[in-house]
Amino acid sequence: MWPTASGLVVGLLYLAGGAVYRDRLQYLLGTWLALTSSAALFLHGAPLYWVLALAGGGSCLVAAALEPRRHAKALLARAS
């Protein structure tokens, strides 16, 4: 339960940050991390860690890839 609890806490922190700053990407990342960590509770042994590593870590990689695009779009909107 310990690995999934820490993933759930991180997901809830991202959810709170996304809600406070109205950052949709951060909010979606928090939702995904919280849901994945909660779903991983039903697994036992190695599959639990695989789900946390691939789904949790993969979502962070996707968010990191989308972040520069989001910043460029915001800068373009300010310039107009």
Summary of the structure (lengths in Angstrom):
residues: 80
radius of gyration: 14.7
end to end distance: 49.4
largest distance: 53.2
contacts: 224
relative contact order: 0.14
helix: 89%
strand: 0%
